[in-house]
Amino acid sequence: MPTTIEVRFKGNRKDYFLWPEEADPLHLHQPVIVESERGLDFGRVGVTGETATKKCASGCSGCAVGGDTPVPTLKVLRTASQDDIRAANDLRRSEDPTRIKATERVRHHGLEMKVSDAEWQWDRKKLTFYFTAEKRVDFRDLVRDLATTFKTRIELRQIGVRDEAARLGGVGRCGKEYCCSTWLRALDPVSLALAKDQHLSLNPGQISGGCGRLLCCLKYEHEFYVAARKRFPKEGKLIRTKVGGEKVIAVDIFRERVLLRGDEGQRTVLLADLREEMAQAGDAPLPTAAPAPAQPVRGSREVREPRTRPATERPGVERPRAPTPERPRGPERPHRSPERPRAPERPAASAPKAAIPGAEPPNDATPSAGDPAQARSKRRRRRRGKGPGGAPPPP
């Protein structure tokens, strides 16, 4: 079975190839000639064996998925000779003048883009230009112009400022080469919250790298700061000590000191002494160690006990109910006490109208016309065309 080989090219570009198993094994940084999309290319061996197979399965861009595991389609043809190495070095020396010519053609066409790097393919059948731009650029005329100038196939690739720093390289404020151009292969996103958790200055000039973005090294110690701060009281919290109520102003993780402010002024206390003072004052104790994460780390196989419910909570099983205690009853009393006086009767809403001389008395002019309820009932029967007894009124 062929062996998977990771081959690295200029600017941290890498790809995966197959090497025959019966051939001599390749060693690290050995120059090789590999197949490319259209022709041949020159690179150096990065990783071999099972490690290369795992890396190819986790994130390979040029593999054909033919089953559960991705398999590279291109092959390593042979190891590079001295003539091949000499030709590759000549191409690398000619790439800087090539980039300058391409920059002049960009200015001629008036395009808002910056040509960062140029890369020749080993057989000179393709020339790739890497550029950065803030907006979308229409470079169709530029591609035709460059193809006429260099007499080869032209490819333009737009990259970000962090990828540009990884390709060009440089020296950081720490005095070492950029992590992204030496050993850091994946450029993970970095947010401003990382600098806030570490209490760093939020000045962009002090926490930004050569690319103008936040430093990649802000993520290296972030987990340590988050775990260590859980042992200290939060800044701005009011606590009770032997002095009384005090407010936490700042914490020093490395020296394990806490700056407090109270009525008597400011003072600095060791974390161990602060625990004792809070315990004597009756305040809530501080955690001695960082609590374990609530959820397991991704990729770990944590064995959990099966969740079982009691028999009373399973479907189809009735849950016994607790007996309801009987309430003490007092002596029975009648619904209405005979000694309680009755409420007086409601007076009539309005007095009956006086009869007009010579006119017939109204139908509701009866002795009970003063009762409002009876008056309403009689008016409803009159509207329905019936008399007081439910029969039609007399003619």
C-alpha positions as CSV (number, residue, x, y, z in Angstrom):
1,M,0.0,0.0,0.0
2,P,1.5,3.4,-0.9
3,T,2.6,5.7,1.9
4,T,1.1,9.1,2.4
5,I,3.7,12.0,2.3
6,E,3.1,15.6,3.2
7,V,5.2,17.9,1.0
8,R,5.7,21.6,1.8
9,F,6.3,24.3,-0.7
10,K,7.0,28.0,-0.5
11,G,5.0,30.1,1.9
12,N,3.9,27.3,4.1
13,R,1.8,25.8,1.3
14,K,1.5,22.1,1.7
15,D,-0.2,19.1,0.0
16,Y,-0.3,15.3,0.3
17,F,1.0,12.8,-2.2
18,L,1.6,9.0,-2.5
19,W,5.0,7.3,-2.4
20,P,5.4,3.6,-3.4
21,E,5.9,1.3,-0.5
22,E,8.6,-0.7,-2.2
23,A,10.8,2.3,-2.8
24,D,13.3,3.7,-0.3
25,P,11.6,5.6,2.6
26,L,11.8,9.4,2.5
27,H,13.2,11.4,5.3
28,L,12.4,14.8,6.7
29,H,13.2,17.9,4.6
30,Q,14.3,15.7,1.6
31,P,13.7,17.5,-1.7
32,V,11.3,15.7,-4.1
33,I,9.7,16.2,-7.5
34,V,5.9,15.8,-7.3
35,E,3.0,15.9,-9.7
36,S,0.9,19.1,-9.9
37,E,-2.3,20.1,-11.6
38,R,-0.5,20.8,-14.9
39,G,3.1,19.7,-14.8
40,L,5.7,19.1,-12.1
41,D,6.6,21.0,-8.9
42,F,9.4,21.0,-6.4
43,G,9.0,20.7,-2.6
44,R,10.4,19.2,0.5
45,V,9.1,16.4,2.7
46,G,7.3,17.6,5.8
47,V,5.7,14.5,7.5
48,T,5.6,10.8,6.5
49,G,3.8,7.7,7.7
50,E,0.8,7.5,9.9
51,T,1.1,11.1,11.0
52,A,0.7,12.3,7.4
53,T,-2.2,10.0,6.9
54,K,-4.0,11.4,10.0
55,K,-3.3,15.0,8.9
56,C,-4.6,14.3,5.4
57,A,-7.8,12.7,6.8
58,S,-8.4,15.7,9.2
59,G,-7.9,18.5,6.6
60,C,-6.8,17.7,3.1
61,S,-7.8,20.0,0.2
62,G,-6.6,18.0,-2.7
63,C,-7.8,14.5,-1.9
64,A,-10.5,12.4,-3.7
65,V,-12.9,10.9,-1.2
66,G,-13.3,7.3,-2.2
67,G,-14.5,5.8,1.0
68,D,-14.2,6.4,4.7
69,T,-10.7,7.8,4.5
70,P,-9.6,10.4,1.9
71,V,-6.8,9.2,-0.4
72,P,-4.5,11.5,-2.3
73,T,-4.6,11.3,-6.0
74,L,-1.2,12.8,-6.9
75,K,2.2,11.1,-6.5
76,V,5.7,11.8,-5.6
77,L,7.7,11.0,-8.7
78,R,11.3,10.9,-7.5
79,T,13.8,12.5,-5.2
80,A,15.3,15.8,-6.5
81,S,18.8,15.8,-7.9
82,Q,21.3,18.6,-7.6
83,D,20.3,20.0,-10.9
84,D,16.7,20.1,-9.8
85,I,17.6,21.9,-6.6
86,R,19.7,24.4,-8.6
87,A,16.8,25.1,-10.9
88,A,14.5,25.6,-8.0
89,N,16.9,28.1,-6.4
90,D,17.1,30.1,-9.6
91,L,13.3,30.3,-9.8
92,R,13.2,31.6,-6.2
93,R,15.7,34.4,-7.0
94,S,13.7,35.5,-10.0
95,E,10.4,35.8,-8.2
96,D,11.1,39.2,-6.6
97,P,11.7,40.9,-9.9
98,T,8.6,39.1,-11.3
99,R,6.5,40.6,-8.4
100,I,7.8,44.1,-9.1
101,K,6.8,43.8,-12.8
102,A,3.3,42.6,-11.8
103,T,3.0,45.6,-9.5
104,E,3.7,47.9,-12.3
105,R,1.0,46.3,-14.5
106,V,-1.4,46.7,-11.6
107,R,-0.7,50.4,-11.4
108,H,-1.1,50.7,-15.1
109,H,-4.6,49.2,-15.0
110,G,-5.5,51.3,-11.9
111,L,-6.6,48.4,-9.7
112,E,-6.8,48.8,-5.9
113,M,-4.8,45.7,-4.9
114,K,-1.4,44.9,-3.5
115,V,0.7,42.1,-5.0
116,S,2.3,40.4,-2.0
117,D,4.2,37.5,-3.4
118,A,4.9,35.6,-6.6
119,E,5.6,31.8,-7.0
120,W,6.8,30.0,-10.0
121,Q,6.0,26.4,-10.6
122,W,9.1,24.3,-11.0
123,D,8.5,23.5,-14.7
124,R,7.6,27.2,-15.4
125,K,4.1,26.2,-16.7
126,K,2.3,28.3,-14.1
127,L,2.9,31.5,-12.3
128,T,0.9,32.3,-9.2
129,F,0.5,35.8,-7.7
130,Y,-0.8,36.4,-4.2
131,F,-2.5,39.7,-3.5
132,T,-4.5,41.5,-0.8
133,A,-7.4,43.9,-1.5
134,E,-10.2,45.5,0.6
135,K,-12.8,45.2,-2.1
136,R,-13.7,42.9,-5.0
137,V,-11.3,43.4,-7.9
138,D,-12.0,42.8,-11.6
139,F,-8.6,41.6,-12.8
140,R,-9.6,39.9,-16.1
141,D,-7.7,42.4,-18.2
142,L,-4.7,42.2,-15.8
143,V,-4.5,38.4,-16.2
144,R,-4.4,38.7,-20.0
145,D,-1.7,41.4,-19.7
146,L,0.4,39.2,-17.4
147,A,0.0,36.1,-19.5
148,T,1.3,38.1,-22.5
149,T,4.2,39.5,-20.5
150,F,5.5,36.2,-18.9
151,K,4.3,33.7,-21.6
152,T,2.8,31.3,-19.1
153,R,-0.4,30.4,-17.3
154,I,-1.3,33.0,-14.7
155,E,-3.2,32.5,-11.5
156,L,-4.2,35.2,-9.0
157,R,-5.1,34.3,-5.4
158,Q,-6.5,36.8,-2.9
159,I,-5.3,36.2,0.7
160,G,-5.8,38.0,4.0
161,V,-3.3,40.1,5.9
162,R,-2.5,37.2,8.3
163,D,-1.8,34.8,5.4
164,E,0.4,37.5,3.9
165,A,2.5,37.7,7.1
166,A,2.8,33.9,7.1
167,R,4.1,33.9,3.5
168,L,6.5,36.8,3.8
169,G,7.7,36.1,7.4
170,G,9.3,38.5,9.8
171,V,10.5,39.2,13.3
172,G,8.0,39.9,16.1
173,R,8.3,42.0,19.2
174,C,9.6,39.0,21.1
175,G,12.7,38.9,18.9
176,K,11.8,35.6,17.2
177,E,10.3,34.9,13.8
178,Y,6.6,34.9,13.4
179,C,4.8,31.9,14.7
180,C,2.6,31.8,11.7
181,S,5.6,31.5,9.3
182,T,7.6,29.0,11.3
183,W,5.6,26.4,13.2
184,L,2.0,27.6,13.5
185,R,0.1,25.9,10.7
186,A,-3.5,26.8,11.5
187,L,-4.4,30.5,12.0
188,D,-7.1,30.4,14.6
189,P,-9.2,33.6,15.3
190,V,-8.1,35.8,18.1
191,S,-10.6,38.2,19.9
192,L,-10.1,41.2,22.1
193,A,-11.7,39.2,25.0
194,L,-8.4,37.3,25.4
195,A,-6.5,40.5,26.1
196,K,-9.2,41.6,28.6
197,D,-9.0,38.3,30.5
198,Q,-5.2,38.6,30.9
199,H,-5.5,42.3,32.0
200,L,-3.3,43.5,29.1
201,S,-3.2,47.0,27.7
202,L,-6.0,47.5,25.1
203,N,-3.7,49.7,23.0
204,P,-3.8,48.2,19.5
205,G,-0.1,49.1,19.0
206,Q,1.0,46.9,21.9
207,I,-1.2,43.8,21.3
208,S,-1.0,43.7,17.5
209,G,1.5,41.8,15.4
210,G,3.2,42.7,12.1
211,C,0.1,41.9,10.2
212,G,-1.9,44.6,12.0
213,R,-4.1,42.0,13.7
214,L,-4.1,40.8,17.3
215,L,-1.1,38.6,18.4
216,C,-1.6,34.9,17.9
217,C,0.3,34.3,21.2
218,L,-2.6,35.7,23.2
219,K,-4.2,32.3,23.0
220,Y,-1.3,30.4,24.4
221,E,-1.8,31.3,28.1
222,H,-5.5,32.2,28.1
223,E,-6.6,28.9,29.7
224,F,-4.1,29.3,32.5
225,Y,-5.4,32.8,33.3
226,V,-9.0,31.7,33.3
227,A,-8.3,28.7,35.6
228,A,-6.1,30.7,38.0
229,R,-8.6,33.6,38.4
230,K,-11.2,31.2,39.8
231,R,-9.1,30.9,43.0
232,F,-9.3,34.7,43.6
233,P,-12.2,36.9,44.5
234,K,-13.7,38.9,41.6
235,E,-12.5,42.4,41.2
236,G,-15.0,44.9,42.5
237,K,-16.6,42.4,45.0
238,L,-17.3,43.4,48.6
239,I,-16.0,40.9,51.1
240,R,-15.8,40.7,54.9
241,T,-12.5,40.4,56.6
242,K,-11.1,41.0,60.1
243,V,-11.0,44.7,59.3
244,G,-14.6,44.8,58.2
245,G,-16.2,45.3,54.8
246,E,-13.5,45.7,52.0
247,K,-13.6,46.0,48.2
248,V,-11.3,44.0,45.9
249,I,-9.4,46.4,43.7
250,A,-6.9,44.1,41.9
251,V,-5.4,40.6,42.0
252,D,-1.8,39.4,41.3
253,I,-2.0,35.9,40.0
254,F,1.8,35.1,39.9
255,R,2.5,36.5,43.4
256,E,-0.9,35.4,44.8
257,R,-1.7,38.8,46.3
258,V,-5.0,40.7,46.5
259,L,-5.3,44.5,46.8
260,L,-8.2,45.6,49.1
261,R,-9.7,49.0,49.9
262,G,-11.7,49.7,53.1
263,D,-12.5,52.4,55.5
264,E,-8.9,52.4,56.8
265,G,-7.3,52.7,53.4
266,Q,-5.7,50.2,51.0
267,R,-3.7,47.1,51.9
268,T,-2.2,44.1,50.1
269,V,-2.9,40.6,51.5
270,L,-1.7,37.2,50.5
271,L,-4.3,34.9,49.2
272,A,-3.7,32.3,51.9
273,D,-4.1,35.0,54.6
274,L,-7.2,36.3,53.0
275,R,-8.9,32.9,53.1
276,E,-8.3,32.8,56.9
277,E,-9.6,36.3,57.5
278,M,-12.8,35.6,55.4
279,A,-13.3,32.3,57.4
280,Q,-13.0,34.1,60.7
281,A,-15.4,36.8,59.6
282,G,-17.9,34.2,58.4
283,D,-17.8,35.1,54.7
284,A,-18.2,32.5,52.0
285,P,-14.9,30.6,51.4
286,L,-12.9,30.9,48.2
287,P,-12.4,27.8,46.0
288,T,-9.0,26.2,46.6
289,A,-8.7,25.0,43.1
290,A,-10.2,25.6,39.7
291,P,-13.5,23.6,39.4
292,A,-13.6,20.9,36.8
293,P,-15.3,21.8,33.4
294,A,-19.0,21.1,33.3
295,Q,-18.7,19.2,30.0
296,P,-16.0,16.8,28.8
297,V,-13.4,18.0,26.4
298,R,-14.2,17.3,22.7
299,G,-12.8,14.0,21.6
300,S,-12.7,12.4,25.0
301,R,-14.7,9.3,25.7
302,E,-16.2,9.8,29.2
303,V,-18.1,6.8,30.5
304,R,-21.3,7.8,32.2
305,E,-23.6,5.8,34.4
306,P,-27.0,5.0,32.8
307,R,-29.7,7.2,34.1
308,T,-32.4,5.2,35.8
309,R,-35.7,6.5,37.1
310,P,-37.4,5.1,40.2
311,A,-40.3,2.7,39.7
312,T,-42.8,5.4,40.7
313,E,-41.7,7.7,37.8
314,R,-41.9,5.1,35.1
315,P,-44.9,5.1,32.7
316,G,-47.7,2.8,33.7
317,V,-46.9,2.8,37.4
318,E,-49.1,4.9,39.7
319,R,-47.3,7.0,42.2
320,P,-48.6,6.6,45.7
321,R,-50.1,9.7,47.2
322,A,-49.5,10.9,50.7
323,P,-52.6,10.9,52.9
324,T,-54.1,14.3,53.4
325,P,-54.3,15.2,57.1
326,E,-57.8,16.0,58.3
327,R,-58.5,19.5,59.4
328,P,-60.1,20.0,62.8
329,R,-63.7,21.0,62.5
330,G,-65.3,23.5,64.8
331,P,-68.9,23.4,66.2
332,E,-71.5,23.6,63.5
333,R,-73.5,26.8,63.2
334,P,-76.7,27.6,61.3
335,H,-76.5,29.3,58.0
336,R,-78.1,32.4,59.4
337,S,-78.2,33.3,63.0
338,P,-81.8,33.9,64.2
339,E,-80.6,36.9,66.3
340,R,-79.1,38.5,63.1
341,P,-81.5,41.3,62.0
342,R,-82.7,41.2,58.4
343,A,-81.6,43.8,55.9
344,P,-84.2,46.5,55.2
345,E,-86.0,46.3,51.9
346,R,-84.8,48.4,49.0
347,P,-86.9,51.4,48.3
348,A,-88.5,51.9,44.9
349,A,-86.2,53.4,42.3
350,S,-88.8,55.9,41.3
351,A,-92.4,56.7,42.2
352,P,-95.2,55.9,39.7
353,K,-96.3,58.6,37.5
354,A,-99.5,60.5,38.3
355,A,-102.4,59.5,36.1
356,I,-103.6,62.2,33.6
357,P,-107.2,63.1,34.0
358,G,-109.4,61.7,31.2
359,A,-106.7,59.2,30.0
360,E,-106.7,55.4,30.4
361,P,-104.4,54.1,33.2
362,P,-101.2,52.3,31.9
363,N,-101.0,48.6,31.9
364,D,-98.4,48.5,34.6
365,A,-100.4,50.8,36.9
366,T,-100.9,48.1,39.5
367,P,-100.3,48.0,43.2
368,S,-96.9,46.3,42.6
369,A,-95.7,48.8,40.0
370,G,-93.3,50.2,42.5
371,D,-91.1,47.0,42.4
372,P,-88.3,47.5,39.8
373,A,-88.0,43.8,39.1
374,Q,-91.7,43.3,38.4
375,A,-91.8,46.5,36.3
376,R,-89.0,45.2,34.1
377,S,-90.7,41.8,33.7
378,K,-94.0,43.4,32.7
379,R,-92.2,45.7,30.2
380,R,-90.6,42.6,28.5
381,R,-94.0,40.8,28.3
382,R,-95.6,44.0,26.8
383,R,-92.8,44.2,24.1
384,R,-93.5,40.5,23.2
385,G,-97.2,41.3,22.9
386,K,-98.5,39.3,25.9
387,G,-100.4,40.3,29.0
388,P,-99.5,39.8,32.7
389,G,-100.5,36.2,32.7
390,G,-98.7,35.2,29.5
391,A,-101.9,35.6,27.4
392,P,-102.4,38.3,24.7
393,P,-103.6,41.6,26.1
394,P,-107.4,42.3,25.9
395,P,-108.7,44.2,22.9
